[in-house]
Each structure stands twice: as structure tokens, then as C-alpha cells.
Amino acid sequence: MPVLQTDAVTRETFWTIGPVGEAAFYYLAAVAILVFLYGVYARIVTYAAAPADPFARLDDLGKRVARATRLLLTNEAQFDRDTYAGVMHTFVVWGFLTLLIGTTILAIDMDIWTKLLGQDSFFVGDFYRSYSLVMDALGLLFVVGVGMAMWRRYGVREARLWGKHTDLEDDAFVLTLFALGVGGYLVEGLRILGTGFPDFETVSFVGYALALVGRAAGLDPGTAEAVYAVAWWSHSLLALGFVALLPYAKPVHMLTSMANVVTRDEKAGKRLPGVPADASPEEIGTGSVDDFTWRELLDQDACTTCGRCSSVCPANEVGRNLDPRDVILDLKAYREARAAGEAEELPIVADGGESVVAAESMNACLSCMACMDACPVDIEHVRQFTGMNRRLTESGEMDPHVQDAMMNVFQQGNVFGDPARKRPDWAADLDFEVPDAREKPVDLLWYVGDYPSYDDRNRRVARALARIFEAAGVSYGILYDDERHDGNDVRRVGEEGLYEMLVEDNAAALESCEFDELVCTDPHSYNTFTHEYPEMADDFDYPVSHYTEVVERLVSEGRLPLSSSLDYAVTYHDPCHLGRMNDVYEAPRELVRATGATLAEMPRNRSNSFCCGGGGGGVWTEVEEETKPSEERLREAVEDTDADVETFVVACPMCTTMFEDGRKTGDFEDELEIVDLTELLVEAMDAPVGSVADGATSELPE
């Protein structure tokens, strides 16, 4: 005969399990928790033994935890670009947290409130009804969410979920979660059936429904009671095993990803750590597992293998030897194999020979930060990639074309290798003189940059912007031959020493001038002046703007004689360093609209923009490939944009260079015209800047 519940609105937690079974459960639970805590402790010890991180990671801890908690509960990072994943993850997280909290409440009632404190159980009446309803509802969300994950993984076989690091652990993880969710309901259904369907248990609507199904299938209360203990122990042992093994297997990301979000650097990728002044050449960069900081180790452990970074990486999309996820997980796998004595010592990165990461992969990285922007757990890929680039540089294994560009910068202060005295030659064809900021105070100190100064195609951009400043009556000036390369991409290819020299030279040149605001033509300059120079140069605290922000301000103030005369459709490409890294999205678009042109957005725009291929030294390299990133972006503009677009607008000299090249190699010369935003504005002003279709072309420096 089944053991019936009393009339109280509650349930017997260890129904049919008995005192011996209850004691065994508590023993196993204690063992599971101890194993879990030791695993967490071992990881903390590993992180603590690693080198310190150069950036503050625990300042404003309250705000950090609050932000991480908000992201955990809202799942906004998972919703980004993937609504299905967002809904799925929300169901799983909310369901899991509810079940965890519910189990904790039950343990408090049983073990502390009643046994330790001797109070009457609160797990009765309305509290029990509310508890049961919430647990069943949110538990159902959990099962549905895990089911959605299984469907995406095994049903439609989402490509980004599969890779070289996908293995049986992934299957075991998702199947265990599903078994835990479904198993809990089966245990509940057996109990409800075995106790004679108490009326108050209807609030446990999922378990009650399963009990009804069981009865309809011929399962009687006595059989339900007999099966219950087996089902209960199976469910309990699976849950305790999951808890115990969590720090040792792939589910550890449930802990490490939260820690990663809490300890994020809000400027990650926009700024990079420096090199200690006393570091010897062999100590610069990432050469062995001992070089990883604790945060870099945490990065590797936090990876959920979701593949979001891989799916947005432009280098990966065009078939280059770079998958951001694989690089992070290769480093983790090698580190763990070394710790277990299962792998021989290898260089972390090398050009040729056996290494953990191939130099080709690092050369392919464009430092566009698309991977970091897409990562839901704030992994700082570019930071780790730069560490490996520094090692390649110090070991003399830099890409030859990049090495030539670096030599030009070292000798002449620019990547073209032309004399510094020729830097202001772009202004020779203007019918006015560009002011010298070294000779008189100005409101705007205009940092022109290498490409607008030396590259024939981009010189037209410099002249267009000069005309805009003149037409608006702006007080501005340039540094003439005292200007040097900004160093943003010099740093990202690993030449930290050269970067420090450029910072010193440019900071000294700026310090000799009197101005209110520093304005940049190139978003790469804008980025490093904004985020990196202040940490490298004393008293570098100038307001920094991109020219689109300044000109948009002039237009809004009515200072620029601009007519809305352009009546054709254009599309606008968000440069990585302007948009994704620095959130400048609206100013360029407002300027496009101010010309009268119709703005047609490409599918990948704003933070989801697709890199031109020029960042991270890409503008200086030559890669034999079927499709270049610039060609893929132009294809998107032609084929995937809603309007019939013939004008492709950019706001970055490097983008201009890459897209002019891709326009030729991709056979888009008859379909698209590459126009800098300054040139579009001057056209709307009816100023004679010439057609982009004729004249010089943009060339890569040899």
C-alpha cells in the first residue's frame, strides 16, 4: 500500500527513502560539495600563482558585480545578433537559477530552520503552493531551453557550435542538463501518483500532468511508490555528480564566465598593456604558459565554445588561417596538457616548426575586435593575440611586408618611407594656405595622418577636409613635418618599442602647440590618442575627436554652407576603430543625410560592421586568397543592400585604401565608387575636388 501524505499542504522530502537513505544522501552531498570546493580552490590557486595583470580588475567591485548580474539575468549579450540563442539561454539561466534557489530554500527549511533551530517548517500551506508553482513553471522553462539547445546542436546542427574542440564532453554536458530537468519532473510525477493525487498538488502542473499520463498508461500507486526510490536516487546521484565535477569539466564556464565578466577591462582591445621597462627581449610577449597573466588564464577557462567569435571574424570568413575560438582553446588545451605532464614543451607561437599557435594565424588577425564584441563572456582575444605578435617581433619572425613598413616608420616616421619634409605636400594644390599650429594658437589641432599625407588617393581626402574647415571658418592648424605615425597599428603588430618612440615624438610635438581640441582624420589615430597615449605620455589629456564628430557639430551649428543637393542612394561603412571601438555611429550618418543623399544600410552595420581588412597591419600585408575582406564587404554593398547603391562612403583612410584595392581585384569598378565622407560633403558644397573615378589610385606601401 502507498504511504499517504498527511492532510498538511506539503510533501515529505525523503518519501520512501528512509533514515538510512537520508543519511547516505547527506554524506554523498557533503562529499560532492567538498570535491566541488576543492576544484574551485585549485583553480583559484592556479590564477593566484600566475603573473599579475597590468590593469585594475577589481576596482569598483560593487559596480562590476552589479553589471555582471544584470548581464546574467537579462542575457542581453546572448540576444545580440541571435534572438533564438537569447531566448534559449534565458530559459536555461532563469530555470537553473530558480531550481538552485529552490533547492537552497528547501535545504534551509530542512537542515537549519527545523533541525538546527527547532522551528516549525515553513514549507507548508500557501508558501508550499507558491514554491511548487514557481519551481514547476521555471523548471519547465529550463527543460524547454535545454531542448532548444539540443535542437540547435543536433537538429539543425548550427555550424558555429562544431569545431576541432567539440567532443563528448559537450554532449555529456547538454544531455546531463536535460536529464536533470526531465528527471526532476519524473520524480515529482511518481510522488504525486504514489500519494493519491493530493488536490493541492495541482499547482505542480507539470508533475501532476505526468502523474495523470502515468495513471492513464496503467501505472498504479503501488508501482509508482516502488519505482520512486530508484528514480529519486538516479536523479540525486546525477545532480550530485554534476555539482562535484563542475570545476573539472566544460561546465566550469558557469563559474569562470561570470568571473570573467566581473573582471573585464572596459577598454580591452582599445588599449593594450605596455611592456615593463626592464624586460629583456626574451621576456617580451607570450612565449610560454608561464607568461599568461591570471586574467588571460581566466579568459581561456571562460570560453563556452559557442563560436560567436568565429562566426564574425573577417579573417575566418574569407578562409584565412584564424579561428579566434580555436586559438583561445588551443592555448587552454596546451596549458592543461603541460600541467598534467601530457605534452612536451613547445613555443606558444612560431613561424614554421611546431608550436601551439601558428604565426600565420596571428598575421591574419586584423585587430578589428569583432570577436570581442560578439563574445558574451568578455574574452579579450586581441590582448592575447598582441602578446603573441610581440613574441614574433622579438624573435624576428614578423611578416616581411609588415617589417618593411616598420622600418619605414623607424627611419622616416611614416609607413611609406618618404621624407618627413614631404608630409605637408598634399596641401600644395590648395588655393589657400593650411595654418601651422606650431606658429600660432588654434582651436583645432588637426592630426592629418600618414595616408592622407602621403597616399595619392587619400591626399584628396585631406584636401577635402581642409576645404571644409576653411568654408566653416574654423581656427585650425597642422603639425607639418613634426607629425609622426600615430602608432596604433604599429603596436598591434607587436612593435611595442617603436610605438613608445612614436608616442614620445608625437606627444612632444603636441605639447609645443597651443590648441583646444585634437581632431583626427583616421579612426586608428583617434583610438590610440584617446585610449593609449594618456597612459604612455605625461600630461596627455587633450580632448580628442574624429573629423566626423567635428564636422557634424559644424553642420548642426549652421557654420558649414552645405546644401541638401545630392539625390542618389549611398551606403556607409562603419570603420572598426570608429564604430565598434569608439561608438561613433550617428555623426557620420547625420552628415550623409545632410547632403541630401539617401542612406541605405548594409545588413552588417554599426557594431556588426565587417572589417575592410586593413587593421592590425593588414593594410601592409599581401595575402594570396580567393576573396579579400574588402571584396566581401563590397559584395555585400552591391548584393545585400536594399537600395540600388553605386556610392560606397567611408570615413577612414585605411578603409579607402583597402576598398579601392578590393574594387579592382573584386571587379567592382563598374558597380561602385569609393568616396570618403569629406568628398561627399564637398560635393554637396559644390566645391571643385574632382571626381574620385579619375586621377590617382590608392596604393599599398611596399
BELQUI-V715356 format. One record per residue. N is the residue number from 1. RES is the residue in one small letter. PHI is phi in degrees with one decimal (NA if undefined). PSI is psi in whole degrees, 0 to 359 (none if undefined). D_CENTER is the distance of its C-alpha to the mean C-alpha in whole Angstrom. Layout:
BEGIN
N:RES:PHI:PSI:D_CENTER, N:RES:PHI:PSI:D_CENTER
END
This chain:
BEGIN
1:m:NA:140:60, 2:p:-68.2:150:56, 3:v:-84.0:115:55, 4:l:-85.4:148:55, 5:q:-69.4:159:53, 6:t:-74.1:178:55, 7:d:-72.2:348:55, 8:a:-65.4:144:53, 9:v:-79.8:86:50, 10:t:-167.4:188:47, 11:r:-141.6:155:47, 12:e:-85.7:117:48, 13:t:-61.9:315:45, 14:f:-104.0:44:46, 15:w:-57.7:126:48, 16:t:68.7:357:51, 17:i:-80.1:324:49, 18:g:81.5:165:51, 19:p:-61.4:320:52, 20:v:-66.6:316:51, 21:g:-63.5:321:48, 22:e:-63.0:316:47, 23:a:-63.5:320:47, 24:a:-63.8:320:46, 25:f:-62.1:315:42, 26:y:-62.8:321:42, 27:y:-63.3:312:43, 28:l:-65.4:323:40, 29:a:-63.4:318:38, 30:a:-63.4:318:38, 31:v:-63.1:315:38, 32:a:-60.5:317:34, 33:i:-66.8:320:33, 34:l:-65.1:318:34, 35:v:-62.8:318:33, 36:f:-61.1:310:29, 37:l:-63.0:322:30, 38:y:-64.9:320:31, 39:g:-62.2:318:28, 40:v:-64.7:316:26, 41:y:-60.4:317:28, 42:a:-62.4:321:28, 43:r:-68.9:319:24, 44:i:-62.5:320:24, 45:v:-61.9:318:27, 46:t:-61.2:315:25, 47:y:-65.0:319:22, 48:a:-65.2:330:25, 49:a:-81.9:348:27, 50:a:-78.5:161:24, 51:p:-57.1:150:24, 52:a:-66.4:153:23, 53:d:-87.7:141:19, 54:p:-71.9:344:20, 55:f:-108.6:152:18, 56:a:-67.2:128:19, 57:r:-116.7:347:17, 58:l:-124.6:13:20, 59:d:-71.4:153:21, 60:d:48.1:49:22, 61:l:-58.1:323:21, 62:g:-59.9:315:23, 63:k:-66.1:322:20, 64:r:-63.0:314:17, 65:v:-66.2:322:19, 66:a:-63.2:317:20, 67:r:-63.9:315:16, 68:a:-63.0:321:15, 69:t:-66.2:319:18, 70:r:-61.6:315:17, 71:l:-63.9:323:14, 72:l:-64.3:315:16, 73:l:-78.5:326:19, 74:t:-87.6:336:17, 75:n:57.2:31:15, 76:e:-64.0:329:13, 77:a:-67.4:327:9, 78:q:-73.4:329:11, 79:f:-72.1:336:13, 80:d:-58.8:116:11, 81:r:68.6:1:12, 82:d:-153.6:86:14, 83:t:-63.4:321:17, 84:y:-58.5:311:19, 85:a:-63.1:324:16, 86:g:-63.7:313:16, 87:v:-63.5:314:20, 88:m:-57.6:310:20, 89:h:-68.9:325:17, 90:t:-62.4:314:19, 91:f:-60.1:315:23, 92:v:-66.2:312:22, 93:v:-66.2:310:20, 94:w:-63.0:318:23, 95:g:-64.0:315:26, 96:f:-63.7:314:25, 97:l:-63.6:322:25, 98:t:-64.6:316:28, 99:l:-65.0:322:30, 100:l:-65.0:314:29, 101:i:-65.4:319:30, 102:g:-62.1:318:33, 103:t:-64.8:322:34, 104:t:-64.8:317:34, 105:i:-61.1:317:36, 106:l:-63.1:319:39, 107:a:-65.3:322:39, 108:i:-63.1:316:39, 109:d:-64.2:314:42, 110:m:-73.9:316:44, 111:d:-99.2:333:43, 112:i:-107.8:305:43, 113:w:-66.4:314:45, 114:t:-92.0:310:48, 115:k:-78.0:315:48, 116:l:-81.8:318:48, 117:l:-96.9:349:49, 118:g:70.4:24:51, 119:q:-91.7:161:50, 120:d:-69.1:144:51, 121:s:-61.5:138:48, 122:f:-94.0:2:45, 123:f:-86.0:53:44, 124:v:-141.9:168:47, 125:g:59.5:222:48, 126:d:-63.3:326:45, 127:f:-61.3:315:43, 128:y:-63.4:318:43, 129:r:-61.1:312:43, 130:s:-62.0:315:40, 131:y:-57.3:311:38, 132:s:-64.7:320:39, 133:l:-64.3:312:38, 134:v:-64.3:317:34, 135:m:-63.4:319:34, 136:d:-68.5:319:35, 137:a:-67.3:310:33, 138:l:-74.3:329:30, 139:g:-63.3:324:30, 140:l:-65.2:319:31, 141:l:-58.4:319:28, 142:f:-59.4:312:26, 143:v:-64.1:318:28, 144:v:-63.5:317:27, 145:g:-61.7:316:24, 146:v:-65.6:323:24, 147:g:-62.0:321:26, 148:m:-63.0:320:24, 149:a:-63.0:317:21, 150:m:-65.9:320:24, 151:w:-63.8:317:25, 152:r:-65.6:323:22, 153:r:-77.6:315:22, 154:y:-106.7:335:26, 155:g:-81.6:293:27, 156:v:-86.8:348:25, 157:r:50.9:62:23, 158:e:-51.3:123:20, 159:a:-59.6:321:19, 160:r:-71.1:350:15, 161:l:-86.3:354:17, 162:w:-117.4:138:19, 163:g:-170.5:188:19, 164:k:-64.3:337:21, 165:h:-100.7:8:20, 166:t:-78.7:129:21, 167:d:-148.5:190:24, 168:l:-64.3:336:26, 169:e:-61.4:323:25, 170:d:-63.4:316:22, 171:d:-62.7:315:25, 172:a:-62.2:322:27, 173:f:-62.8:306:24, 174:v:-69.7:324:24, 175:l:-69.9:325:28, 176:t:-64.9:316:28, 177:l:-60.0:317:27, 178:f:-65.3:317:29, 179:a:-63.6:322:32, 180:l:-64.5:315:31, 181:g:-65.7:310:31, 182:v:-68.8:321:34, 183:g:-61.4:323:36, 184:g:-61.7:320:36, 185:y:-70.4:323:37, 186:l:-63.1:317:40, 187:v:-61.8:317:41, 188:e:-64.4:317:41, 189:g:-62.4:318:43, 190:l:-62.7:320:46, 191:r:-65.7:316:46, 192:i:-64.2:318:47, 193:l:-66.5:318:49, 194:g:-69.8:336:51, 195:t:-99.3:13:52, 196:g:81.4:29:53, 197:f:53.6:64:51, 198:p:-56.2:140:51, 199:d:-58.7:321:51, 200:f:-69.5:346:48, 201:e:-78.7:358:46, 202:t:-63.8:339:45, 203:v:-67.4:334:42, 204:s:-84.2:70:41, 205:f:-65.6:329:41, 206:v:-73.5:311:39, 207:g:-63.0:321:41, 208:y:-63.6:318:44, 209:a:-63.6:319:43, 210:l:-65.6:324:43, 211:a:-64.4:319:46, 212:l:-64.2:319:48, 213:v:-62.0:317:46, 214:g:-60.5:316:48, 215:r:-65.2:320:51, 216:a:-65.1:332:51, 217:a:-83.2:0:51, 218:g:99.8:9:54, 219:l:-81.9:120:52, 220:d:-92.5:164:55, 221:p:-56.7:322:54, 222:g:-65.0:317:55, 223:t:-66.4:320:53, 224:a:-59.1:318:50, 225:e:-63.7:319:51, 226:a:-67.7:323:52, 227:v:-78.6:335:49, 228:y:-54.5:312:47, 229:a:-60.9:320:47, 230:v:-64.2:314:45, 231:a:-65.0:319:42, 232:w:-63.5:314:42, 233:w:-66.7:322:42, 234:s:-61.0:314:40, 235:h:-64.5:316:37, 236:s:-65.8:315:37, 237:l:-65.5:322:37, 238:l:-64.4:317:34, 239:a:-65.2:315:32, 240:l:-66.8:322:34, 241:g:-64.3:322:33, 242:f:-62.6:315:29, 243:v:-61.7:314:29, 244:a:-64.5:320:30, 245:l:-88.9:353:28, 246:l:-53.1:315:25, 247:p:-73.3:352:24, 248:y:-106.9:354:25, 249:a:-132.6:188:23, 250:k:-59.7:330:20, 251:p:-61.4:353:21, 252:v:-59.4:338:20, 253:h:-63.1:342:16, 254:m:-63.2:335:18, 255:l:-97.9:310:19, 256:t:-69.8:328:16, 257:s:-66.8:322:13, 258:m:-64.7:317:15, 259:a:-63.2:324:16, 260:n:-65.1:318:12, 261:v:-66.1:321:11, 262:v:-63.9:321:15, 263:t:-98.1:20:14, 264:r:-64.2:155:11, 265:d:-101.8:115:12, 266:e:-64.2:343:11, 267:k:-106.2:16:12, 268:a:-55.3:133:10, 269:g:86.0:320:10, 270:k:-69.5:327:12, 271:r:-128.9:153:14, 272:l:-123.1:153:15, 273:p:-70.2:149:18, 274:g:-81.7:183:21, 275:v:-109.2:132:24, 276:p:-53.7:140:27, 277:a:-60.8:331:30, 278:d:-96.5:11:32, 279:a:-73.5:133:30, 280:s:-80.5:161:32, 281:p:-52.2:320:30, 282:e:-73.6:350:30, 283:e:-96.9:354:28, 284:i:-86.5:131:25, 285:g:85.7:182:22, 286:t:-98.1:106:21, 287:g:-110.5:337:24, 288:s:-148.3:172:25, 289:v:-64.0:338:23, 290:d:-71.9:348:25, 291:d:-87.3:347:23, 292:f:-70.0:130:20, 293:t:-73.3:167:19, 294:w:-61.5:327:19, 295:r:-71.3:325:15, 296:e:-66.9:324:15, 297:l:-63.8:318:17, 298:l:-64.2:319:15, 299:d:-51.7:310:12, 300:q:-64.2:320:14, 301:d:-74.6:338:15, 302:a:-82.7:346:13, 303:c:-60.7:127:11, 304:t:-94.6:3:13, 305:t:57.6:29:13, 306:c:-73.4:339:12, 307:g:78.9:9:11, 308:r:-62.0:320:9, 309:c:-63.7:319:7, 310:s:-63.8:322:11, 311:s:-73.2:341:12, 312:v:-108.7:355:10, 313:c:-70.5:120:11, 314:p:-64.6:324:14, 315:a:-64.1:318:15, 316:n:-66.2:321:15, 317:e:-65.2:324:16, 318:v:-90.4:7:19, 319:g:93.0:14:20, 320:r:-75.5:162:20, 321:n:-79.6:66:19, 322:l:-151.6:120:16, 323:d:-127.4:108:14, 324:p:-54.4:320:11, 325:r:-63.2:316:11, 326:d:-64.7:324:15, 327:v:-62.4:312:15, 328:i:-61.7:316:13, 329:l:-75.7:331:16, 330:d:-63.2:317:18, 331:l:-63.5:318:18, 332:k:-65.2:314:18, 333:a:-62.9:318:21, 334:y:-66.2:317:23, 335:r:-59.5:315:23, 336:e:-69.0:324:24, 337:a:-66.9:322:27, 338:r:-65.4:318:28, 339:a:-64.1:329:28, 340:a:-89.3:1:30, 341:g:71.0:26:32, 342:e:-105.8:5:31, 343:a:-141.4:144:30, 344:e:-78.9:160:32, 345:e:-72.2:129:30, 346:l:-129.7:154:28, 347:p:-65.8:143:26, 348:i:-62.5:318:23, 349:v:-143.7:142:23, 350:a:-159.5:154:26, 351:d:-97.2:94:27, 352:g:94.9:152:29, 353:g:78.8:178:31, 354:e:-85.0:133:29, 355:s:-153.9:168:26, 356:v:-69.0:316:23, 357:v:-125.6:135:20, 358:a:-78.7:144:22, 359:a:-58.8:327:22, 360:e:-57.6:323:22, 361:s:-66.4:318:18, 362:m:-70.6:324:17, 363:n:-64.8:334:19, 364:a:-78.2:340:18, 365:c:-67.5:133:14, 366:l:-102.3:5:14, 367:s:50.6:34:12, 368:c:-83.2:346:10, 369:m:67.7:16:7, 370:a:-62.9:322:6, 371:c:-62.7:316:5, 372:m:-69.1:323:2, 373:d:-65.7:326:3, 374:a:-83.7:340:4, 375:c:-69.9:123:4, 376:p:-77.3:352:7, 377:v:-120.8:21:8, 378:d:60.0:40:6, 379:i:-72.2:136:6, 380:e:-101.7:75:7, 381:h:-57.9:311:8, 382:v:-60.1:324:10, 383:r:-58.8:312:12, 384:q:-70.8:324:13, 385:f:-65.3:321:14, 386:t:-64.9:322:15, 387:g:-58.2:321:18, 388:m:-73.6:325:19, 389:n:-63.1:322:20, 390:r:-63.0:322:22, 391:r:-65.6:319:24, 392:l:-62.6:319:24, 393:t:-63.2:313:25, 394:e:-67.7:334:28, 395:s:-94.1:8:29, 396:g:71.6:29:30, 397:e:-113.7:27:28, 398:m:-72.6:150:26, 399:d:-53.5:133:26, 400:p:-57.1:320:30, 401:h:-68.1:321:29, 402:v:-66.5:321:26, 403:q:-61.9:321:29, 404:d:-63.3:317:31, 405:a:-62.7:320:29, 406:m:-65.9:323:28, 407:m:-65.4:321:32, 408:n:-62.1:318:33, 409:v:-63.6:317:31, 410:f:-63.6:319:32, 411:q:-85.2:322:36, 412:q:-119.4:352:36, 413:g:84.4:6:33, 414:n:-148.8:157:31, 415:v:-75.8:348:29, 416:f:-85.9:342:32, 417:g:79.4:11:35, 418:d:-83.0:155:37, 419:p:-60.7:148:39, 420:a:-61.3:330:38, 421:r:-64.9:341:41, 422:k:-88.6:357:40, 423:r:-57.1:319:37, 424:p:-87.5:8:38, 425:d:-61.9:337:40, 426:w:-59.0:335:38, 427:a:-86.2:358:40, 428:a:-63.9:329:43, 429:d:-85.7:359:44, 430:l:-77.6:153:43, 431:d:-92.7:20:46, 432:f:-146.2:164:45, 433:e:-96.8:131:44, 434:v:-77.0:126:41, 435:p:-62.1:150:41, 436:d:-99.4:112:41, 437:a:-69.0:349:39, 438:r:-80.3:345:41, 439:e:-103.4:337:44, 440:k:-152.8:155:43, 441:p:-64.8:145:41, 442:v:-137.9:160:39, 443:d:-76.4:314:36, 444:l:-114.2:122:34, 445:l:-95.7:114:33, 446:w:-93.2:113:31, 447:y:-87.8:108:29, 448:v:-73.1:312:30, 449:g:97.3:165:28, 450:d:-63.5:307:29, 451:y:-67.3:315:29, 452:p:-65.2:340:30, 453:s:-87.2:323:33, 454:y:-116.4:330:34, 455:d:-81.7:126:33, 456:d:-55.6:316:35, 457:r:-64.4:316:33, 458:n:-79.7:345:31, 459:r:-62.3:329:34, 460:r:-67.1:330:35, 461:v:-67.7:316:32, 462:a:-61.8:316:33, 463:r:-65.3:323:36, 464:a:-63.7:316:35, 465:l:-67.9:323:33, 466:a:-61.7:319:36, 467:r:-64.6:322:38, 468:i:-63.7:314:36, 469:f:-61.5:319:36, 470:e:-65.8:316:40, 471:a:-64.5:329:41, 472:a:-86.5:355:39, 473:g:68.3:35:41, 474:v:-80.0:142:38, 475:s:-84.6:106:39, 476:y:-142.1:168:37, 477:g:-166.0:165:37, 478:i:-123.5:171:36, 479:l:-88.9:355:36, 480:y:53.2:228:38, 481:d:-82.4:5:38, 482:d:-85.2:351:37, 483:e:-76.1:141:33, 484:r:-125.2:165:31, 485:h:-52.2:139:28, 486:d:-66.6:330:25, 487:g:93.5:356:23, 488:n:-53.3:308:19, 489:d:-84.1:339:19, 490:v:-58.9:317:22, 491:r:-67.6:322:20, 492:r:-77.0:344:17, 493:v:-89.7:359:20, 494:g:107.3:0:21, 495:e:-88.7:70:24, 496:e:-65.4:320:24, 497:g:-62.0:317:27, 498:l:-65.9:322:28, 499:y:-60.7:315:25, 500:e:-61.0:323:27, 501:m:-64.7:318:30, 502:l:-66.1:321:28, 503:v:-59.8:315:27, 504:e:-62.6:316:31, 505:d:-67.3:313:32, 506:n:-69.1:323:31, 507:a:-63.8:321:31, 508:a:-66.1:319:34, 509:a:-64.2:318:35, 510:l:-68.6:323:33, 511:e:-64.7:334:35, 512:s:-79.6:354:38, 513:c:-108.9:160:38, 514:e:-114.9:116:38, 515:f:-155.9:167:36, 516:d:-102.0:328:34, 517:e:-148.1:140:31, 518:l:-98.8:123:29, 519:v:-117.4:136:28, 520:c:-116.1:141:26, 521:t:-74.8:320:26, 522:d:-99.9:127:23, 523:p:-59.0:333:19, 524:h:-65.2:318:19, 525:s:-64.1:315:22, 526:y:-55.1:317:20, 527:n:-65.1:309:17, 528:t:-72.3:325:19, 529:f:-65.1:325:22, 530:t:-76.4:316:20, 531:h:-107.8:337:18, 532:e:-113.1:319:19, 533:y:-58.4:320:23, 534:p:-60.0:335:24, 535:e:-89.2:347:23, 536:m:-105.4:329:25, 537:a:-117.1:134:28, 538:d:-64.8:139:30, 539:d:61.9:23:31, 540:f:-88.3:88:28, 541:d:-131.3:36:28, 542:y:-78.6:145:28, 543:p:-64.7:132:27, 544:v:-120.6:135:25, 545:s:-136.1:157:24, 546:h:-89.9:154:23, 547:y:-60.4:330:26, 548:t:-64.0:324:25, 549:e:-68.2:318:25, 550:v:-67.5:313:29, 551:v:-68.0:323:30, 552:e:-62.2:324:29, 553:r:-64.9:319:31, 554:l:-63.6:320:34, 555:v:-66.1:315:34, 556:s:-65.4:332:33, 557:e:-84.9:357:36, 558:g:74.8:21:38, 559:r:-91.3:348:39, 560:l:-109.6:122:38, 561:p:-71.6:84:41, 562:l:-115.9:128:38, 563:s:-104.2:145:40, 564:s:-86.6:65:38, 565:s:-100.4:348:40, 566:l:-84.0:125:37, 567:d:-117.1:32:38, 568:y:-124.1:167:35, 569:a:-90.6:139:32, 570:v:-132.4:163:29, 571:t:-121.8:155:25, 572:y:-122.0:134:23, 573:h:-99.1:123:20, 574:d:-78.1:113:17, 575:p:-64.7:142:16, 576:c:-57.7:315:13, 577:h:-73.3:341:14, 578:l:-93.2:313:16, 579:g:-86.1:285:14, 580:r:-56.4:320:10, 581:m:-84.9:331:11, 582:n:-130.2:9:14, 583:d:58.8:30:14, 584:v:-96.0:97:17, 585:y:-117.7:320:18, 586:e:-83.9:325:21, 587:a:-56.4:311:24, 588:p:-60.9:322:24, 589:r:-69.5:323:24, 590:e:-63.1:323:27, 591:l:-67.8:320:29, 592:v:-59.9:313:29, 593:r:-63.8:327:30, 594:a:-65.5:337:33, 595:t:-80.5:349:34, 596:g:94.4:348:35, 597:a:-68.1:149:33, 598:t:-86.7:125:31, 599:l:-92.5:118:28, 600:a:-108.9:118:26, 601:e:-79.8:141:23, 602:m:-76.1:155:21, 603:p:-55.1:320:19, 604:r:-97.3:104:16, 605:n:-138.4:172:16, 606:r:52.9:232:14, 607:s:-67.3:344:10, 608:n:-96.3:14:11, 609:s:-60.0:151:13, 610:f:-100.4:125:14, 611:c:-60.5:145:14, 612:c:-72.4:341:18, 613:g:101.3:3:18, 614:g:-94.5:342:19, 615:g:-74.2:166:16, 616:g:61.1:28:16, 617:g:89.9:358:20, 618:g:-60.7:331:20, 619:v:-68.1:341:23, 620:w:-103.0:358:25, 621:t:-103.3:161:25, 622:e:-122.4:119:27, 623:v:-120.9:127:25, 624:e:-81.2:110:28, 625:e:-152.5:158:26, 626:e:-68.3:319:27, 627:t:-135.3:131:24, 628:k:-87.6:154:23, 629:p:-55.2:321:19, 630:s:-64.2:323:21, 631:e:-67.2:320:24, 632:e:-63.6:321:21, 633:r:-67.8:318:20, 634:l:-67.2:324:24, 635:r:-60.7:318:25, 636:e:-60.5:318:23, 637:a:-63.0:321:24, 638:v:-79.0:317:28, 639:e:-97.6:330:27, 640:d:-109.0:356:25, 641:t:-86.3:139:25, 642:d:-61.7:321:28, 643:a:-89.2:165:30, 644:d:-83.4:94:32, 645:v:-98.1:132:30, 646:e:-119.5:352:32, 647:t:-121.5:124:30, 648:f:-109.2:110:27, 649:v:-96.8:134:26, 650:v:-126.6:168:23, 651:a:-140.5:36:23, 652:c:-150.8:126:22, 653:p:-59.3:323:25, 654:m:-65.7:321:23, 655:c:-62.3:318:22, 656:t:-57.1:313:25, 657:t:-60.2:311:26, 658:m:-67.3:321:24, 659:f:-76.2:328:25, 660:e:-63.9:321:28, 661:d:-67.0:314:28, 662:g:-66.1:331:27, 663:r:-63.1:325:29, 664:k:-79.4:306:32, 665:t:-67.9:333:31, 666:g:-93.6:2:29, 667:d:62.7:47:33, 668:f:-109.6:12:31, 669:e:-62.8:330:34, 670:d:-90.4:358:36, 671:e:-112.8:330:33, 672:l:-135.2:145:31, 673:e:-111.8:130:32, 674:i:-91.7:121:29, 675:v:-132.4:129:30, 676:d:-74.2:152:28, 677:l:-59.2:326:28, 678:t:-61.4:320:31, 679:e:-68.6:324:33, 680:l:-64.9:320:32, 681:l:-66.1:318:33, 682:v:-66.2:325:36, 683:e:-61.1:320:37, 684:a:-69.1:337:38, 685:m:-86.4:356:40, 686:d:61.2:36:42, 687:a:-92.6:144:42, 688:p:-80.2:85:43, 689:v:-102.2:357:40, 690:g:86.1:163:40, 691:s:-84.7:141:39, 692:v:-68.3:338:36, 693:a:-73.2:337:37, 694:d:-111.4:175:40, 695:g:87.0:206:40, 696:a:-74.9:161:38, 697:t:-114.7:163:35, 698:s:-84.5:129:31, 699:e:-121.6:147:32, 700:l:-81.9:137:29, 701:p:-66.4:138:31, 702:e:-73.1:none:33
END
